Amino acid sequence: SGRPCQAWFALKLLFVRRLLLMARKPEREVMDGHDEVAAYASASSQAHLDALDNTLVEQALSLGRDGKELTGLLLDLGCGPGSIALKIAARCPHLVVVGVDRSRTMLRVALSAARDRGLANRAFFIAGDGNRLGFSDGAFDFVLSNSVLHHLASPASVFEEMARIASDGGTILVRDLRRPSWLAFPFHVRWHGRRYSGVMKKLFKDSVRAAYTPEELAALLRASGMDAARIFLHESSHMGFVYGARSKICQPGVT
């Protein structure tokens, strides 16, 4: 009958998906080496990274209440050299940004950049651990994280901490890389990493291998009690989620 055939087809499809799934290879949580910091700041990588950052900045700005600019307090978790936090601060004069990172080398770069851009009075960068943030409940109107998820040993606990420090009317925006199938991996890395070279090219390859899939992200969100988050895909290279007042969704899903 039709039902056994449908069940057999479903099993075959599941087998093929599992066969193509590439196992995740975790990456170190802290990027603090001089070569790593220099690679992110290199001229050859900077233009491409700036373009990627700009797409996230625009997405963050679009989440302002009633289409207005972001105001209040914003936390950038895993801020790195502070590029995204400073770009948002420059566009939102009534917003104070706080960047948190475990790399003191990255934080020094961020602090220097804040001074150079005249934003030192509204942009603060401090060392901290995403699993144990020293902020009170509901302290931030907006919580942002970019390209940090693939570094985390316990993403669900970090998600819980982000939800704790977000205000009742606040929003959480997280974006990261996506891990392709093992079949697509070499082509994925070659294409999306075509603007990188040397240390940066290796870092990108390792990061993609350490990234999660949308299905894994959905499972992490369920484990952290953030089932209502909206998962989004950005082109074929990135994914993320929006959670909170501006998630614009009643049920979880992938868009």
C-alpha positions as CSV (number, residue, x, y, z in Angstrom):
1,S,0.0,0.0,0.0
2,G,1.0,3.7,-0.1
3,R,1.8,4.1,3.6
4,P,4.7,1.5,3.7
5,C,6.1,3.2,0.6
6,Q,5.9,6.6,2.2
7,A,7.5,5.3,5.4
8,W,10.3,3.7,3.4
9,F,10.9,6.9,1.5
10,A,11.0,8.9,4.7
11,L,13.6,6.5,6.2
12,K,15.7,6.8,3.1
13,L,15.5,10.6,3.2
14,L,16.5,10.6,6.9
15,F,19.4,8.2,6.1
16,V,20.7,10.5,3.3
17,R,20.4,13.6,5.5
18,R,22.4,11.9,8.2
19,L,25.0,10.6,5.7
20,L,25.5,14.1,4.4
21,L,25.7,15.7,7.9
22,M,29.2,16.8,8.8
23,A,30.1,16.4,12.4
24,R,30.8,19.7,14.3
25,K,34.4,20.3,15.3
26,P,34.4,22.8,18.2
27,E,36.8,25.8,18.0
28,R,38.6,27.5,20.9
29,E,36.4,29.9,22.8
30,V,38.9,32.7,23.1
31,M,40.6,34.4,20.1
32,D,43.4,36.2,21.8
33,G,46.5,35.5,19.8
34,H,48.3,38.4,18.1
35,D,48.2,36.7,14.8
36,E,44.4,36.1,15.1
37,V,43.7,39.7,16.0
38,A,45.9,41.0,13.2
39,A,44.2,38.7,10.7
40,Y,40.8,40.2,11.5
41,A,42.2,43.7,11.2
42,S,44.2,43.1,8.0
43,A,43.3,45.3,5.0
44,S,42.7,42.2,2.8
45,S,39.9,41.0,5.1
46,Q,38.6,44.3,6.4
47,A,36.5,45.3,3.4
48,H,34.6,42.0,3.3
49,L,34.2,41.9,7.1
50,D,32.9,45.5,7.1
51,A,30.3,44.6,4.4
52,L,29.2,41.6,6.5
53,D,29.0,43.7,9.7
54,N,27.0,46.3,7.9
55,T,24.2,43.8,7.0
56,L,23.9,43.0,10.7
57,V,24.0,46.6,11.7
58,E,21.1,47.4,9.4
59,Q,19.2,44.4,10.8
60,A,19.8,45.6,14.3
61,L,18.6,49.1,13.5
62,S,15.5,47.8,11.9
63,L,14.4,46.3,15.2
64,G,14.0,49.7,16.8
65,R,10.5,50.3,18.3
66,D,8.1,51.8,15.8
67,G,10.9,52.1,13.2
68,K,12.8,54.6,15.4
69,E,16.5,54.5,16.3
70,L,17.7,52.3,19.1
71,T,17.8,53.9,22.5
72,G,18.7,52.9,26.0
73,L,21.4,50.2,26.6
74,L,22.8,47.7,24.2
75,L,25.1,44.8,25.0
76,D,27.3,43.2,22.4
77,L,28.3,39.8,23.7
78,G,31.6,38.7,22.2
79,C,32.2,42.1,20.7
80,G,35.7,41.4,19.4
81,P,37.3,44.6,18.1
82,G,34.1,46.5,18.7
83,S,33.2,47.2,15.0
84,I,29.5,46.4,15.1
85,A,28.8,48.1,18.5
86,L,30.6,51.3,17.4
87,K,28.8,51.4,14.1
88,I,25.5,51.1,15.9
89,A,26.5,53.7,18.5
90,A,27.5,56.1,15.7
91,R,24.0,55.8,14.1
92,C,22.1,56.0,17.4
93,P,23.1,59.1,19.5
94,H,20.8,58.2,22.4
95,L,22.1,54.7,22.8
96,V,24.9,53.5,25.2
97,V,26.7,50.4,24.1
98,V,28.6,47.9,26.2
99,G,30.9,45.3,24.6
100,V,31.9,42.2,26.5
101,D,34.6,39.8,25.3
102,R,37.0,37.3,26.9
103,S,39.9,38.5,24.8
104,R,41.7,41.4,26.3
105,T,43.7,41.9,23.1
106,M,40.4,42.5,21.2
107,L,39.1,44.8,24.0
108,R,42.2,47.0,23.7
109,V,41.5,47.4,20.0
110,A,37.9,48.2,20.7
111,L,38.7,50.8,23.3
112,S,41.2,52.5,21.0
113,A,38.6,52.5,18.2
114,A,36.0,54.1,20.5
115,R,38.4,56.9,21.4
116,D,39.4,57.5,17.8
117,R,35.7,57.8,16.8
118,G,34.8,60.1,19.6
119,L,32.5,57.5,21.2
120,A,34.3,56.8,24.4
121,N,31.6,58.5,26.4
122,R,28.9,56.1,25.0
123,A,30.8,52.9,24.2
124,F,32.4,50.8,27.0
125,F,34.3,47.5,26.5
126,I,34.9,45.1,29.4
127,A,36.2,41.6,30.0
128,G,33.5,39.0,30.8
129,D,32.2,35.5,30.4
130,G,28.9,35.0,28.6
131,N,28.0,32.2,31.0
132,R,28.2,34.5,34.0
133,L,27.6,38.1,33.1
134,G,27.8,40.5,36.0
135,F,24.7,42.6,35.1
136,S,21.3,42.8,36.9
137,D,18.2,41.1,35.5
138,G,16.6,43.1,32.6
139,A,19.5,45.5,32.4
140,F,19.6,45.9,28.6
141,D,17.1,47.0,26.1
142,F,18.9,45.1,23.3
143,V,21.3,42.2,23.4
144,L,23.4,41.4,20.3
145,S,25.9,38.7,19.5
146,N,27.8,38.1,16.2
147,S,29.9,35.2,15.2
148,V,30.2,33.9,18.7
149,L,27.9,30.9,18.8
150,H,30.4,28.6,17.1
151,H,32.9,29.3,19.9
152,L,30.6,28.4,22.8
153,A,31.0,25.2,24.7
154,S,27.5,25.6,26.3
155,P,25.4,27.7,24.0
156,A,22.1,27.0,25.9
157,S,23.5,28.4,29.1
158,V,24.7,31.6,27.3
159,F,21.3,32.0,25.7
160,E,19.7,31.8,29.2
161,E,22.0,34.4,30.5
162,M,21.2,36.7,27.5
163,A,17.5,36.3,28.2
164,R,18.1,37.1,31.9
165,I,19.8,40.4,31.2
166,A,17.3,41.5,28.5
167,S,14.5,43.7,29.6
168,D,10.9,42.6,29.4
169,G,10.4,44.7,26.3
170,G,13.9,44.0,25.0
171,T,15.2,42.1,22.0
172,I,18.0,39.6,21.5
173,L,19.7,39.3,18.1
174,V,22.2,36.6,17.4
175,R,23.9,35.8,14.1
176,D,26.6,33.3,13.3
177,L,28.0,31.1,10.5
178,R,26.2,28.0,9.2
179,R,27.8,24.5,8.9
180,P,27.1,22.9,5.5
181,S,27.1,19.2,4.7
182,W,30.4,17.4,4.3
183,L,29.7,17.3,0.6
184,A,29.3,21.0,0.3
185,F,32.0,22.0,2.8
186,P,35.0,22.4,0.5
187,F,33.0,24.4,-2.1
188,H,31.4,26.5,0.7
189,V,34.7,27.4,2.3
190,R,36.3,28.1,-1.1
191,W,33.5,30.4,-2.2
192,H,32.7,32.2,1.1
193,G,36.4,32.4,2.1
194,R,37.6,33.6,-1.3
195,R,38.5,37.0,0.0
196,Y,40.6,35.7,2.8
197,S,44.2,34.5,2.8
198,G,46.8,33.1,5.3
199,V,45.8,33.0,8.9
200,M,42.3,34.4,8.2
201,K,41.5,31.8,5.6
202,K,42.4,29.0,8.2
203,L,40.3,30.8,10.9
204,F,37.3,30.9,8.6
205,K,37.6,27.3,7.7
206,D,37.9,26.3,11.3
207,S,34.9,28.5,12.2
208,V,32.7,27.0,9.5
209,R,33.5,23.5,10.8
210,A,32.7,24.6,14.3
211,A,29.4,26.2,13.3
212,Y,25.9,24.8,14.0
213,T,23.1,23.9,11.6
214,P,19.6,25.6,11.7
215,E,18.2,22.3,13.2
216,E,20.9,22.3,15.9
217,L,20.2,25.9,16.7
218,A,16.5,25.2,17.0
219,A,17.3,22.4,19.5
220,L,19.6,24.8,21.5
221,L,16.8,27.4,21.7
222,R,14.3,24.8,23.0
223,A,16.8,23.8,25.6
224,S,17.2,27.3,26.8
225,G,13.5,28.0,26.9
226,M,13.5,30.4,23.9
227,D,11.2,28.4,21.7
228,A,9.4,31.5,20.4
229,A,12.6,32.8,18.8
230,R,12.5,33.4,15.0
231,I,15.3,31.7,13.2
232,F,16.5,33.4,10.1
233,L,18.9,32.5,7.3
234,H,21.3,35.1,5.8
235,E,22.3,34.0,2.3
236,S,24.0,30.6,2.3
237,S,26.7,31.5,4.8
238,H,25.0,32.7,8.0
239,M,22.0,32.1,10.2
240,G,20.7,33.5,13.5
241,F,17.6,34.3,15.6
242,V,15.6,37.2,16.9
243,Y,13.9,36.8,20.3
244,G,11.8,39.1,22.4
245,A,9.7,42.1,21.8
246,R,10.7,42.5,18.1
247,S,10.8,38.8,17.1
248,K,7.6,39.4,15.1
249,I,6.5,35.8,15.3
250,C,4.0,33.7,17.3
251,Q,5.6,30.3,16.8
252,P,9.2,29.2,16.2
253,G,10.4,28.6,12.7
254,V,13.0,29.1,10.0
255,T,12.6,31.9,7.5
